[in-house]
Amino acid sequence: MNPQSSEYASVRTVYWDAGQLCMIDQRLLPHQFVIARYERYQDVAEAIRAMVVRGAPAIGAAAAFGLALAAQQSQADTPEALRADLDQAAALLAASRPTAVNLFWAIQRMQGLARQPHAEVNALRAALLAEAQALADEDVAINQRMGAHGAALVPDGATIIHHCNTGSLAAVQWGTALGVVRSAFRQGKQLMVLVDETRPRLQGARLTAWELIQEGIPHKIIADGASGHYMRTQKVDLCLVGADRIAANGDTANKIGTYNLAVVAKENGVPFYVVAPTSTIDLTTPNGDAIPIEERAPEEVTHIDGHLIAPHGAVAGNPSFDVTPSRYVTAIITERGLIHPPFEVNIRRLMEQD
């Protein structure tokens, strides 16, 4: 498929086809558009770890379909034996990315279904696949509702700073923070998106810019460290970011560099919005200090596309995420509406709604 074609809009990031899990290989974008196909849950776990698929909602859907694959792989002839095999698969999938809570949420949802009474093992297999498909379909609808809520905050003529990639590629379809941009643009609003390049894996420069090109949305890629300059010297109306985990007090784990952006936004009086489904909220995590932060290979910092850019022997640190304290967050945009401070009260209130 032509990587500069709008055909991508009709292809979900994660989907089921003919007994296989299919995913856009995001490592190859923007220059190649390749659909990777998986028949083994072990390979799905590796694809999540290697960032073939990335973005909290997309990871959750991939894990759900991974468990559906595990049910197909299993030779179990009773529901009890299949549940044991699913537990083994769930443990491997859960270890693939430690920070994104949607991964664990999706696994727990699938395991909850597996624990329900099923008289026949093939009925359980079919139910697991149906649940994974339902989870994926729900993600699309949830993203579109978030987009509608968030678009109401975007003025016509807005300049928006966006970090990492939170579009269709980070979800099953539509997107979270970039879904807000897409919704506002399709309402006819004139927009300019300043796209943080998002070192070290350049999800902004590679993926967000590519998605914006497909949509025809005006944008400009900027270095991560340039956001403060633009906020101080030019009119910036708001910052939009996604989230991989939101603690009970509103502290937010997201792609490394989000904290820096939030602090600079606060200094310059620019509203800072986190856009995430309620499945990203983790009430069992009291605050950001309790969120595990994934440390990835130092080669992601010292190399670009396999080419060494640092001196031989240089040492690098590579936390994949950082935590933005809730005091820097203007509001959290969810599919159920906006959450405003005090977050420790209003998050729980929203999550306890029927």
Summary of the structure (lengths in Angstrom):
residues: 354
radius of gyration: 19.9
end to end distance: 42.8
largest distance: 66.5
contacts: 1279
relative contact order: 0.11
helix: 45%
strand: 18%
